Amino acid sequence: MGCTLDPLSADEDAPPELTVYGDAWCFSKDSIALHVPSALSPMEYDYLLNPEHPVFFYGIIEKAEAIPFQLDSRLKPDRK
């Protein structure tokens, strides 16, 4: 399963085919994670986790560990 899309500018909405592709990936249960380009930084990537995958709760949730996280204030829309 592959998908190629043109880069989006920050003021554009995601194209509808993204939903179709994401749903197909999720319900196929082929993989537990999907490597996707970051919407915030074109030089970085994110991983989408698939809660429909058979080992999601055993393989991910049970081994998850809470870590402190602080959002970079430059990314907050109400920053002054």
N, C-alpha and C positions, 0 to 999 in steps of 0.2 A: 504494500500500500504506500503510495507516494503522493505528494502534493507540492506543487510549485506555485507560489503566488508572488505578485509584484510587491515590492516594499510599500507600506502605507505611511502617509504623513500623519503627524500627531492629530490633525483635525479630521481625519477620515474615519468613518465607521468601518468595522470589519466586514468583509464581503460575506454574503449568505453561504457561499460554498465552504467557508470555515466551519460553520455549524454542521453541515452535512458531513464533512470529513471527520470532524471531532466525534460526532455521534457514531459514525461507522467504525472508527478506531475503538471507541469505548466499548461498544456492544460486540465487537469481534472477539474481545478478550485475548487478543494475540500477544499483547505485551502489558507489563505492569506500569510502564512509564513511556512518555512520548517527549522527545527532545525537540524543543521549538525555539525559534528566535525570540529574544526578549522584546517586549513592546516598549520598554523604557530605554534600552540601550542596544542599538543595532550591532554592537560588538560582542554581546553576551547572549547566553541562552538560558532557558528555563526548562524544567521538567514538569510535565503534567502527570499526575498520578491517576491511575485507572481504578476506581473503586469497584468496577464490575469484574476485575480480574480475580480468578479463584483464590490466589494466595495474598490478596491485598491486605486483609485484616491480620492474617498470620505473619506474613512476611514484612509488612511495613508498620502497621499500627502497634503490634506487640513489641517491636524493637525500637520504636520511636522514643526519642528523649527530648524533653523540653529544654530549650536553650534561650537565654535572654536575647531579645531582638529590639533594636531601636531603629526606626525608619529614619533615613537621612532627611533632615529638615528641608533640604533643597527640593525634595520630591513632593512635599506637601503643598496642595493648591492654595491653602489659606496662609501661606508663609508671608511674613511681613518684614 
